[in-house]
């Protein structure tokens, strides 16, 4: 997102931990979260 909004680079609220491969796959798209099949419908 910093590529589109450089002012966010120094905003501490914008920081979050992530694995290297997750960051590389994500790029500046929305995060891909795949936690598997839920045990029940919510």
Secondary structure, 3 states (H helix, E strand, C coil): CCCCCHHHHHCHHHCCCCCHHHHHHHCCCCCCCCCCCCCCCC
